[in-house]
Amino acid sequence: MKLLDFIFAARPLLHLPIWSVFLICLHYHHQLSGDVFSYENLIILIGMSFLVSGAYYINQIYDYESDKINDKLGFLQSGKLTFRQLWIGYFVITLIPIVISFFISTLILMVFLQFFVLGFLYSSKPFQFKNRPILGLLTNAYSFGWLVPLTVMPEINIHNVGLLKWGNPLYFFLAVAAIHIMTTIPDRDGDLKTGKKTIAVIMPPVSSKLLAVALLVASIVVAYQSEFLLLSGLSLVSSLVILLSLFYSSNRLCLLATKLPILLLTLLAGYFYIYYLLFIVVLFVVTRIYYKRRFGIKYPQIA
């Protein structure tokens, strides 16, 4: 059970943005290059998950009080894991991918090192980017929306505003920024009580949602100009649901608006890679069983 606790304390379902963005980028890159999914791609994907798992470990350590108020799934609060165990898990699970990256390429090493540094700065004192609204937003958008695509792209061309054809992952940067804003809204009350500053804390919920919609609209333009209509449609549907949540005061609708962009990204990646979709379905079921038996709750929920 302890091993399972470590696995689920890494919040595997919160890795969906990484996995989905990586696979979508990989699909479009392969269309251009003719390459196929390789073992190296799998190693890179697992390495990023390890680094993000470490970041989630220390995030739970430093978010102990606010998670308690927000009634989040508490491995520390319930005594399933200790602070010492999470610290040890953090050092082990972040060291492995950094060592492996030395044998892949300089680019992957630099990406992994940035994941490691940003993951540490995001939660640890005195930095705590998570408590700084702009830094927290940019860290998430840059990590998941820029660094992840960078592991697929051979080069970045900053003179072009496009997607993979032109070597600029701006679409994912904008989309992930919008997703991050939406995920801060459900935790607003608890974050406010504990002094944590996020976009949702410094801005009214309506303004936060409008900012997320604006970022999604910008991502629609980028994807449309790059002739990636599926991605434009994904952002369009997500923005419409967020706008709908502005007119109907419903916690379930707000939660759906928060989770829908990630769900659509996952479905698109699953459309490109059917085994990934099957993996997510199995992971969802196993996660439901684990939390029901271990915590006695129904998790995860779509809305």
Helices and strands as residue ranges (DSSP letters): H 2-9, G 12-15, H 16-33, H 39-62, H 64-69, H 83-101, H 106-123, G 129-131, H 133-142, I 143-147, H 148-150, G 164-166, H 170-184, H 188-193, H 199-202, H 205-225, H 229-247, H 251-272, H 274-294
